Amino acid sequence: MEQDKILTIQEVAEMLKISPETVLNLLSQKEIKGIKVGNQWRFMRSDIEQWQTAQERPNVEKIALENVVSRFFSFMNSDFILMDLKAENRFEVLAEMAEFAKKNKVCTKQSWLFDMLSKRERLISTGIGNGIAFLHPRRVFPEKIGFSGVLLGISRKGIDFRAMDNCPVNLFILILMKSEQQHLFTLSYLSQLFRDESLREKIIKAKSKKTILELLTLKIK
């Protein structure tokens, strides 16, 4: 019978319209039942249908969002936050952030990163407006990146960065990923996060890195 069909992780993900990672998250939390066959998980369709029927959609969305947030924070931690940038102009910003990335071993060569960021800024500013800039090379260079990371530099007074709205930039978010998929995911996450136009001011006023990390956590509206 159809209801007794055995499903793979990918099939469960498609059925519930969530990611395979979220399926594993549900499994680890004992929200859904699974059977280990060798090194692969298998699921009874009837068990998944029963669980799906019992769930309210907001709960499923909450679990999916928790998975997204967890993925973002696998790229960022408190060590990657520079609370007080010393830079006075846009190229000093790039130099300071490149040095910060090298110090944290996110990139393997500081001079290379500064050169790549400078070339990107000469082409077009990564200052997107509202006091925010998403710094990154023009493309992904996995061989130059120690590990994927998101670093944040904060200038409370603001720096002229030739942003799209011609306003000073306070938050410089350096995105260094080892794959294009990771890069696109991070840009999407940050773009969604900064739809809240008050977030920049909250981060600038934050007294601790812990508070900043809490502010960078996406929440269900």
C-alpha atoms as an extended CHARMM CRD file, in Angstrom:
* protein
*
       221  EXT
         1         1  MET       CA              0.0000000000        0.0000000000        0.0000000000  PROA      1               0.0000000000
         2         2  GLU       CA              1.1030000000        3.5490000000       -0.6710000000  PROA      2               0.0000000000
         3         3  GLN       CA              0.9100000000        4.5160000000        3.0020000000  PROA      3               0.0000000000
         4         4  ASP       CA              3.4590000000        1.8060000000        3.9010000000  PROA      4               0.0000000000
         5         5  LYS       CA              6.0170000000        3.0080000000        1.3820000000  PROA      5               0.0000000000
         6         6  ILE       CA              9.5550000000        3.3450000000        2.7320000000  PROA      6               0.0000000000
         7         7  LEU       CA             11.0600000000        6.8080000000        2.2100000000  PROA      7               0.0000000000
         8         8  THR       CA             14.5820000000        8.1960000000        2.0730000000  PROA      8               0.0000000000
         9         9  ILE       CA             15.6820000000       11.4220000000        3.7990000000  PROA      9               0.0000000000
        10        10  GLN       CA             15.3670000000       13.3000000000        0.4820000000  PROA      10              0.0000000000
        11        11  GLU       CA             11.8400000000       11.9780000000       -0.0870000000  PROA      11              0.0000000000
        12        12  VAL       CA             10.7770000000       12.9860000000        3.4380000000  PROA      12              0.0000000000
        13        13  ALA       CA             12.2790000000       16.4470000000        2.8660000000  PROA      13              0.0000000000
        14        14  GLU       CA             10.3030000000       16.8510000000       -0.3700000000  PROA      14              0.0000000000
        15        15  MET       CA              7.1320000000       15.5770000000        1.2840000000  PROA      15              0.0000000000
        16        16  LEU       CA              7.3920000000       18.0500000000        4.1890000000  PROA      16              0.0000000000
        17        17  LYS       CA              8.8340000000       20.8450000000        2.0160000000  PROA      17              0.0000000000
        18        18  ILE       CA             11.8770000000       21.2530000000        4.2660000000  PROA      18              0.0000000000
        19        19  SER       CA             15.6070000000       20.6090000000        3.8310000000  PROA      19              0.0000000000
        20        20  PRO       CA             17.2730000000       17.1890000000        4.4050000000  PROA      20              0.0000000000
        21        21  GLU       CA             19.2050000000       18.8670000000        7.2370000000  PROA      21              0.0000000000
        22        22  THR       CA             15.9170000000       19.7440000000        8.9370000000  PROA      22              0.0000000000
        23        23  VAL       CA             14.7670000000       16.1230000000        8.5690000000  PROA      23              0.0000000000
        24        24  LEU       CA             17.8970000000       15.0290000000       10.4520000000  PROA      24              0.0000000000
        25        25  ASN       CA             17.2040000000       17.7430000000       13.0160000000  PROA      25              0.0000000000
        26        26  LEU       CA             13.6670000000       16.4000000000       13.5340000000  PROA      26              0.0000000000
        27        27  LEU       CA             15.0690000000       12.8950000000       13.8270000000  PROA      27              0.0000000000
        28        28  SER       CA             17.6790000000       13.8970000000       16.4250000000  PROA      28              0.0000000000
        29        29  GLN       CA             14.9360000000       15.6230000000       18.4570000000  PROA      29              0.0000000000
        30        30  LYS       CA             12.8340000000       12.4250000000       18.2150000000  PROA      30              0.0000000000
        31        31  GLU       CA             10.0660000000       14.3850000000       16.5090000000  PROA      31              0.0000000000
        32        32  ILE       CA              9.8370000000       11.7770000000       13.7360000000  PROA      32              0.0000000000
        33        33  LYS       CA             10.5760000000        8.0440000000       13.6290000000  PROA      33              0.0000000000
        34        34  GLY       CA             13.3270000000        6.5430000000       11.4920000000  PROA      34              0.0000000000
        35        35  ILE       CA             15.1330000000        3.2530000000       11.0420000000  PROA      35              0.0000000000
        36        36  LYS       CA             18.8640000000        2.9830000000       10.3900000000  PROA      36              0.0000000000
        37        37  VAL       CA             19.6380000000        0.5680000000        7.5400000000  PROA      37              0.0000000000
        38        38  GLY       CA             23.4150000000        0.3000000000        7.2670000000  PROA      38              0.0000000000
        39        39  ASN       CA             24.5160000000        3.9340000000        7.2510000000  PROA      39              0.0000000000
        40        40  GLN       CA             21.2740000000        5.2360000000        5.7400000000  PROA      40              0.0000000000
        41        41  TRP       CA             18.0380000000        6.3780000000        7.3850000000  PROA      41              0.0000000000
        42        42  ARG       CA             14.6820000000        5.0850000000        6.1710000000  PROA      42              0.0000000000
        43        43  PHE       CA             11.1790000000        6.2290000000        7.1370000000  PROA      43              0.0000000000
        44        44  MET       CA              7.6720000000        4.7780000000        6.9020000000  PROA      44              0.0000000000
        45        45  ARG       CA              5.3910000000        7.0670000000        4.9180000000  PROA      45              0.0000000000
        46        46  SER       CA              2.5270000000        6.4120000000        7.3490000000  PROA      46              0.0000000000
        47        47  ASP       CA              4.6860000000        7.6060000000       10.2870000000  PROA      47              0.0000000000
        48        48  ILE       CA              5.5950000000       10.8240000000        8.4620000000  PROA      48              0.0000000000
        49        49  GLU       CA              1.9830000000       11.4590000000        7.4240000000  PROA      49              0.0000000000
        50        50  GLN       CA              0.8380000000       10.9310000000       11.0040000000  PROA      50              0.0000000000
        51        51  TRP       CA              3.4580000000       13.3780000000       12.3180000000  PROA      51              0.0000000000
        52        52  GLN       CA              2.6240000000       15.9100000000        9.5890000000  PROA      52              0.0000000000
        53        53  THR       CA             -1.0790000000       15.7860000000       10.4030000000  PROA      53              0.0000000000
        54        54  ALA       CA             -0.3600000000       16.3990000000       14.1010000000  PROA      54              0.0000000000
        55        55  GLN       CA              1.7650000000       19.4630000000       13.4370000000  PROA      55              0.0000000000
        56        56  GLU       CA              0.6590000000       23.0510000000       13.1200000000  PROA      56              0.0000000000
        57        57  ARG       CA              2.3990000000       24.7510000000       10.2190000000  PROA      57              0.0000000000
        58        58  PRO       CA              4.0280000000       27.4540000000       12.4270000000  PROA      58              0.0000000000
        59        59  ASN       CA              5.8080000000       24.6910000000       14.3620000000  PROA      59              0.0000000000
        60        60  VAL       CA              7.2430000000       23.2350000000       11.1550000000  PROA      60              0.0000000000
        61        61  GLU       CA              8.3440000000       26.7190000000       10.1040000000  PROA      61              0.0000000000
        62        62  LYS       CA              9.9590000000       27.2370000000       13.5080000000  PROA      62              0.0000000000
        63        63  ILE       CA             12.0000000000       24.0580000000       13.1900000000  PROA      63              0.0000000000
        64        64  ALA       CA             13.0120000000       24.9630000000        9.6340000000  PROA      64              0.0000000000
        65        65  LEU       CA             14.0580000000       28.4660000000       10.7650000000  PROA      65              0.0000000000
        66        66  GLU       CA             16.1040000000       27.0320000000       13.6360000000  PROA      66              0.0000000000
        67        67  ASN       CA             17.9630000000       24.9610000000       11.0680000000  PROA      67              0.0000000000
        68        68  VAL       CA             18.6670000000       28.0390000000        8.9110000000  PROA      68              0.0000000000
        69        69  VAL       CA             19.9100000000       30.0500000000       11.9000000000  PROA      69              0.0000000000
        70        70  SER       CA             22.1160000000       27.1590000000       13.0120000000  PROA      70              0.0000000000
        71        71  ARG       CA             23.6350000000       27.0070000000        9.5360000000  PROA      71              0.0000000000
        72        72  PHE       CA             24.4190000000       30.7480000000        9.5690000000  PROA      72              0.0000000000
        73        73  PHE       CA             26.0620000000       30.5560000000       12.9770000000  PROA      73              0.0000000000
        74        74  SER       CA             28.2790000000       27.7260000000       11.7810000000  PROA      74              0.0000000000
        75        75  PHE       CA             30.0010000000       30.5510000000        9.8510000000  PROA      75              0.0000000000
        76        76  MET       CA             30.0670000000       33.1650000000       12.6300000000  PROA      76              0.0000000000
        77        77  ASN       CA             30.9590000000       33.4520000000       16.3120000000  PROA      77              0.0000000000
        78        78  SER       CA             31.9320000000       36.1340000000       18.8290000000  PROA      78              0.0000000000
        79        79  ASP       CA             35.6100000000       36.0060000000       17.7900000000  PROA      79              0.0000000000
        80        80  PHE       CA             34.5560000000       37.2660000000       14.3550000000  PROA      80              0.0000000000
        81        81  ILE       CA             33.1770000000       40.5700000000       15.6880000000  PROA      81              0.0000000000
        82        82  LEU       CA             35.4110000000       43.6530000000       15.7160000000  PROA      82              0.0000000000
        83        83  MET       CA             33.6250000000       46.0650000000       18.0500000000  PROA      83              0.0000000000
        84        84  ASP       CA             35.5690000000       49.2360000000       17.2000000000  PROA      84              0.0000000000
        85        85  LEU       CA             37.0980000000       49.6910000000       13.7520000000  PROA      85              0.0000000000
        86        86  LYS       CA             40.0050000000       52.1530000000       13.7460000000  PROA      86              0.0000000000
        87        87  ALA       CA             39.8340000000       52.8490000000        9.9850000000  PROA      87              0.0000000000
        88        88  GLU       CA             39.2910000000       56.4050000000        8.7360000000  PROA      88              0.0000000000
        89        89  ASN       CA             38.5400000000       55.6930000000        5.0540000000  PROA      89              0.0000000000
        90        90  ARG       CA             37.2740000000       52.8720000000        2.8600000000  PROA      90              0.0000000000
        91        91  PHE       CA             40.6520000000       51.3620000000        1.9770000000  PROA      91              0.0000000000
        92        92  GLU       CA             41.7290000000       51.4120000000        5.6100000000  PROA      92              0.0000000000
        93        93  VAL       CA             38.5070000000       49.4850000000        6.3140000000  PROA      93              0.0000000000
        94        94  LEU       CA             39.4910000000       46.8470000000        3.7580000000  PROA      94              0.0000000000
        95        95  ALA       CA             43.0030000000       46.5860000000        5.1890000000  PROA      95              0.0000000000
        96        96  GLU       CA             41.7470000000       46.2650000000        8.7630000000  PROA      96              0.0000000000
        97        97  MET       CA             39.1180000000       43.6630000000        7.8760000000  PROA      97              0.0000000000
        98        98  ALA       CA             41.6500000000       41.6830000000        5.8020000000  PROA      98              0.0000000000
        99        99  GLU       CA             44.0200000000       41.7040000000        8.7790000000  PROA      99              0.0000000000
       100       100  PHE       CA             41.1610000000       40.6170000000       11.0600000000  PROA      100             0.0000000000
       101       101  ALA       CA             40.2780000000       37.7170000000        8.7340000000  PROA      101             0.0000000000
       102       102  LYS       CA             43.9040000000       36.5760000000        8.6160000000  PROA      102             0.0000000000
       103       103  LYS       CA             44.1910000000       36.8300000000       12.4070000000  PROA      103             0.0000000000
       104       104  ASN       CA             41.1740000000       34.5350000000       12.7370000000  PROA      104             0.0000000000
       105       105  LYS       CA             42.5960000000       32.1800000000       10.0640000000  PROA      105             0.0000000000
       106       106  VAL       CA             39.5380000000       32.5930000000        7.8320000000  PROA      106             0.0000000000
       107       107  CYS       CA             41.8120000000       33.5750000000        4.9410000000  PROA      107             0.0000000000
       108       108  THR       CA             45.3280000000       32.3120000000        4.3090000000  PROA      108             0.0000000000
       109       109  LYS       CA             46.9140000000       35.5270000000        3.0060000000  PROA      109             0.0000000000
       110       110  GLN       CA             46.0810000000       39.0450000000        4.1490000000  PROA      110             0.0000000000
       111       111  SER       CA             47.6310000000       40.8660000000        1.1700000000  PROA      111             0.0000000000
       112       112  TRP       CA             45.6820000000       38.7180000000       -1.2990000000  PROA      112             0.0000000000
       113       113  LEU       CA             42.3880000000       39.4250000000        0.4640000000  PROA      113             0.0000000000
       114       114  PHE       CA             43.0440000000       43.1760000000        0.6090000000  PROA      114             0.0000000000
       115       115  ASP       CA             43.8290000000       43.1590000000       -3.1190000000  PROA      115             0.0000000000
       116       116  MET       CA             40.6310000000       41.2330000000       -3.9640000000  PROA      116             0.0000000000
       117       117  LEU       CA             38.4360000000       43.4510000000       -1.7900000000  PROA      117             0.0000000000
       118       118  SER       CA             40.0050000000       46.6060000000       -3.2430000000  PROA      118             0.0000000000
       119       119  LYS       CA             39.3800000000       45.4470000000       -6.8090000000  PROA      119             0.0000000000
       120       120  ARG       CA             35.7650000000       44.6850000000       -5.9130000000  PROA      120             0.0000000000
       121       121  GLU       CA             35.2320000000       48.1330000000       -4.3910000000  PROA      121             0.0000000000
       122       122  ARG       CA             36.8190000000       49.9220000000       -7.3530000000  PROA      122             0.0000000000
       123       123  LEU       CA             34.3660000000       48.1280000000       -9.6230000000  PROA      123             0.0000000000
       124       124  ILE       CA             31.2990000000       49.0540000000       -7.5500000000  PROA      124             0.0000000000
       125       125  SER       CA             30.7680000000       49.7610000000       -3.8750000000  PROA      125             0.0000000000
       126       126  THR       CA             29.4500000000       46.9440000000       -1.6790000000  PROA      126             0.0000000000
       127       127  GLY       CA             27.7950000000       49.5740000000        0.5170000000  PROA      127             0.0000000000
       128       128  ILE       CA             24.1460000000       48.6090000000        0.0370000000  PROA      128             0.0000000000
       129       129  GLY       CA             22.7070000000       51.5730000000        1.9470000000  PROA      129             0.0000000000
       130       130  ASN       CA             21.3380000000       52.2040000000        5.4380000000  PROA      130             0.0000000000
       131       131  GLY       CA             24.8720000000       52.1390000000        6.8740000000  PROA      131             0.0000000000
       132       132  ILE       CA             25.6990000000       48.5590000000        5.7950000000  PROA      132             0.0000000000
       133       133  ALA       CA             28.3400000000       47.0400000000        3.4840000000  PROA      133             0.0000000000
       134       134  PHE       CA             28.6800000000       43.3920000000        2.4740000000  PROA      134             0.0000000000
       135       135  LEU       CA             32.3950000000       43.0020000000        1.7180000000  PROA      135             0.0000000000
       136       136  HSD       CA             33.4600000000       40.0890000000       -0.4850000000  PROA      136             0.0000000000
       137       137  PRO       CA             35.7000000000       39.2160000000       -3.4420000000  PROA      137             0.0000000000
       138       138  ARG       CA             34.1100000000       39.1580000000       -6.9010000000  PROA      138             0.0000000000
       139       139  ARG       CA             33.9380000000       35.3590000000       -6.8350000000  PROA      139             0.0000000000
       140       140  VAL       CA             34.5910000000       32.4240000000       -4.5090000000  PROA      140             0.0000000000
       141       141  PHE       CA             38.2310000000       31.3820000000       -4.0020000000  PROA      141             0.0000000000
       142       142  PRO       CA             38.0620000000       28.1470000000       -1.9340000000  PROA      142             0.0000000000
       143       143  GLU       CA             41.8230000000       27.5810000000       -2.1510000000  PROA      143             0.0000000000
       144       144  LYS       CA             42.4610000000       30.9390000000       -0.4620000000  PROA      144             0.0000000000
       145       145  ILE       CA             39.9590000000       30.4570000000        2.3700000000  PROA      145             0.0000000000
       146       146  GLY       CA             40.9390000000       28.5450000000        5.5140000000  PROA      146             0.0000000000
       147       147  PHE       CA             37.3040000000       27.9160000000        6.3640000000  PROA      147             0.0000000000
       148       148  SER       CA             34.0150000000       29.6500000000        5.5900000000  PROA      148             0.0000000000
       149       149  GLY       CA             33.3630000000       32.6370000000        7.8180000000  PROA      149             0.0000000000
       150       150  VAL       CA             31.3670000000       35.8430000000        8.3060000000  PROA      150             0.0000000000
       151       151  LEU       CA             33.1930000000       38.6830000000       10.0730000000  PROA      151             0.0000000000
       152       152  LEU       CA             31.6770000000       41.9350000000       11.3280000000  PROA      152             0.0000000000
       153       153  GLY       CA             33.4870000000       45.2400000000       11.7950000000  PROA      153             0.0000000000
       154       154  ILE       CA             31.6990000000       48.1290000000       13.5180000000  PROA      154             0.0000000000
       155       155  SER       CA             32.4270000000       51.8260000000       13.0790000000  PROA      155             0.0000000000
       156       156  ARG       CA             30.2030000000       53.8460000000       15.4020000000  PROA      156             0.0000000000
       157       157  LYS       CA             31.0260000000       57.1800000000       13.7790000000  PROA      157             0.0000000000
       158       158  GLY       CA             30.5550000000       55.8630000000       10.2320000000  PROA      158             0.0000000000
       159       159  ILE       CA             32.8900000000       55.9500000000        7.2240000000  PROA      159             0.0000000000
       160       160  ASP       CA             32.4150000000       57.3220000000        3.7210000000  PROA      160             0.0000000000
       161       161  PHE       CA             32.2780000000       54.1270000000        1.6530000000  PROA      161             0.0000000000
       162       162  ARG       CA             30.6430000000       55.4510000000       -1.5310000000  PROA      162             0.0000000000
       163       163  ALA       CA             27.4960000000       53.5390000000       -0.5960000000  PROA      163             0.0000000000
       164       164  MET       CA             24.4590000000       53.4570000000       -2.8800000000  PROA      164             0.0000000000
       165       165  ASP       CA             22.6230000000       56.0360000000       -0.7350000000  PROA      165             0.0000000000
       166       166  ASN       CA             25.7710000000       58.1900000000       -0.2680000000  PROA      166             0.0000000000
       167       167  CYS       CA             25.4620000000       57.8120000000        3.5230000000  PROA      167             0.0000000000
       168       168  PRO       CA             28.3010000000       56.7670000000        5.8820000000  PROA      168             0.0000000000
       169       169  VAL       CA             28.6540000000       53.0500000000        6.5930000000  PROA      169             0.0000000000
       170       170  ASN       CA             28.7690000000       51.6950000000       10.1560000000  PROA      170             0.0000000000
       171       171  LEU       CA             28.5890000000       47.9250000000        9.6770000000  PROA      171             0.0000000000
       172       172  PHE       CA             31.1040000000       46.1130000000        7.4720000000  PROA      172             0.0000000000
       173       173  ILE       CA             30.2020000000       42.4450000000        7.0150000000  PROA      173             0.0000000000
       174       174  LEU       CA             32.9750000000       40.4160000000        5.3820000000  PROA      174             0.0000000000
       175       175  ILE       CA             31.7020000000       37.2460000000        3.6890000000  PROA      175             0.0000000000
       176       176  LEU       CA             34.3450000000       34.6250000000        2.8600000000  PROA      176             0.0000000000
       177       177  MET       CA             32.9570000000       31.2740000000        1.7280000000  PROA      177             0.0000000000
       178       178  LYS       CA             34.4390000000       28.1170000000        0.2750000000  PROA      178             0.0000000000
       179       179  SER       CA             31.4950000000       27.4960000000       -2.0720000000  PROA      179             0.0000000000
       180       180  GLU       CA             29.0750000000       29.5410000000       -4.1650000000  PROA      180             0.0000000000
       181       181  GLN       CA             26.1450000000       27.8280000000       -2.4410000000  PROA      181             0.0000000000
       182       182  GLN       CA             27.3730000000       28.9740000000        0.9790000000  PROA      182             0.0000000000
       183       183  HSD       CA             27.9360000000       32.4860000000       -0.3600000000  PROA      183             0.0000000000
       184       184  LEU       CA             24.4140000000       32.7740000000       -1.7840000000  PROA      184             0.0000000000
       185       185  PHE       CA             22.8820000000       31.3400000000        1.3910000000  PROA      185             0.0000000000
       186       186  THR       CA             24.7280000000       33.8820000000        3.5570000000  PROA      186             0.0000000000
       187       187  LEU       CA             23.7800000000       36.8420000000        1.3670000000  PROA      187             0.0000000000
       188       188  SER       CA             20.1470000000       35.7070000000        1.4390000000  PROA      188             0.0000000000
       189       189  TYR       CA             20.1940000000       35.3130000000        5.2290000000  PROA      189             0.0000000000
       190       190  LEU       CA             21.7540000000       38.7340000000        5.8230000000  PROA      190             0.0000000000
       191       191  SER       CA             19.4680000000       40.4520000000        3.3030000000  PROA      191             0.0000000000
       192       192  GLN       CA             16.4330000000       39.0380000000        5.0710000000  PROA      192             0.0000000000
       193       193  LEU       CA             17.8460000000       39.9800000000        8.4800000000  PROA      193             0.0000000000
       194       194  PHE       CA             18.5410000000       43.6100000000        7.5560000000  PROA      194             0.0000000000
       195       195  ARG       CA             15.0420000000       44.2130000000        6.2280000000  PROA      195             0.0000000000
       196       196  ASP       CA             14.6160000000       45.4890000000        9.7740000000  PROA      196             0.0000000000
       197       197  GLU       CA             16.0110000000       48.9840000000        9.2520000000  PROA      197             0.0000000000
       198       198  SER       CA             16.4100000000       49.5080000000       13.0030000000  PROA      198             0.0000000000
       199       199  LEU       CA             18.8340000000       46.5850000000       13.3230000000  PROA      199             0.0000000000
       200       200  ARG       CA             21.9050000000       48.6330000000       12.3610000000  PROA      200             0.0000000000
       201       201  GLU       CA             21.3270000000       51.0990000000       15.1860000000  PROA      201             0.0000000000
       202       202  LYS       CA             20.7150000000       48.2910000000       17.6720000000  PROA      202             0.0000000000
       203       203  ILE       CA             24.0250000000       46.6590000000       16.7320000000  PROA      203             0.0000000000
       204       204  ILE       CA             25.9160000000       49.9630000000       16.9650000000  PROA      204             0.0000000000
       205       205  LYS       CA             24.5320000000       50.5430000000       20.4640000000  PROA      205             0.0000000000
       206       206  ALA       CA             25.1280000000       46.9630000000       21.6490000000  PROA      206             0.0000000000
       207       207  LYS       CA             27.5250000000       46.6930000000       24.6000000000  PROA      207             0.0000000000
       208       208  SER       CA             28.6250000000       43.1050000000       24.0680000000  PROA      208             0.0000000000
       209       209  LYS       CA             29.3490000000       40.5760000000       21.3470000000  PROA      209             0.0000000000
       210       210  LYS       CA             26.7600000000       38.2380000000       22.8760000000  PROA      210             0.0000000000
       211       211  THR       CA             24.0610000000       40.8680000000       22.3560000000  PROA      211             0.0000000000
       212       212  ILE       CA             25.1660000000       41.3670000000       18.7440000000  PROA      212             0.0000000000
       213       213  LEU       CA             24.9550000000       37.6370000000       18.0250000000  PROA      213             0.0000000000
       214       214  GLU       CA             21.4320000000       37.5980000000       19.4790000000  PROA      214             0.0000000000
       215       215  LEU       CA             20.5090000000       40.5310000000       17.2030000000  PROA      215             0.0000000000
       216       216  LEU       CA             21.7980000000       38.5900000000       14.1960000000  PROA      216             0.0000000000
       217       217  THR       CA             19.3810000000       35.7240000000       14.8360000000  PROA      217             0.0000000000
       218       218  LEU       CA             16.4740000000       35.5110000000       12.3960000000  PROA      218             0.0000000000
       219       219  LYS       CA             13.0650000000       35.1480000000       14.0230000000  PROA      219             0.0000000000
       220       220  ILE       CA              9.6330000000       34.1960000000       12.7430000000  PROA      220             0.0000000000
       221       221  LYS       CA              7.6120000000       37.3410000000       12.1020000000  PROA      221             0.0000000000
